[in-house]
Amino acid sequence: MKGDARKNAAGTARPGLKTPWTTHRRHPERGSHDWETIAAILDEGVFCHVGFSVDGQPFVVPTGYGRDGSVLYIHGSSASRMLRALSRGLPACVTVSLIDGLVLARSAFKHSINYRSVIVLGSPRPVTGDEKLHGLRIITEHMARGRWQEIRKPSAKELKATAVLRMDIDEASAKVRSGGPLDYDEDVDRAVWAGQLPFLLVPASPVPDDRLREGIALPPYLAQYARPQREAGRPSPDP
């Protein structure tokens, strides 16, 4: 189980997560600094995007990650531009987005997308030794819980070629859009279909590797695979 070390005695509010950079100015009613909301989105997401700038040139790199309490571990290559840049202490923005569906309105202006997203701001740093191995376990378990105990652990050569970045979740926010179209009253009677087209992240049947040894059964965590929080349902609609 992932520990939620950042919860406080009053509940799930995390006032420290809100800063001038994570304050919502457009549609603030959709924004949240609630820890449980942020943690749930991070746990359900599959991969993240890491944004940073090198010599004035912005980059956004998609990669794997995992959450351990109030820490994100981010996967990378030891030879990557991202690792070289962030090892110097450059600030970064890590984003995780979940697309929940299309919102089809009666006017072009009111079309939208239902989504849940999190941004985390900070300066990731590479980890080594035991924490690096721990980070790789967290990232692997984020992909498929139960996987780490079955697989061969990284060799010294593989560990050298792999980078793991640690980013503390100290400055972050979530944003959620849900519900149907918000058409203007004068458009409601138009003869055009309007509503939502929900999207779900649903795994297809696992495809065995061509070289899989005969007699190896599909593990239960893949036969019953589902992303965390999906069973708990969607966030409540916008007010």
Buried (B, 14 or more C-beta within 10 A) or exposed (E): EBEEEBBEEEEBBBEEBBEEEBEBEEEEEBBBBBBBBBBBBBBBBEBBBBBBEBEEEEEEBEBBBBBBBBBBBBBBEBEEBBBBBBBEEBEBBBBBBBBBBBBBBBBEEBEBEBBBBBBBBBBBEBBEEEBBBBBBBBBBBBBEEEBBEEEEEBEEEEBEEBBBBBBBBBBBBBBBBBBBBEBEEEBEEEEEEBEBEEBEEEEEEEEEEEEEEEEEEEBEBEEEBEBBBEEEEBBEEBE
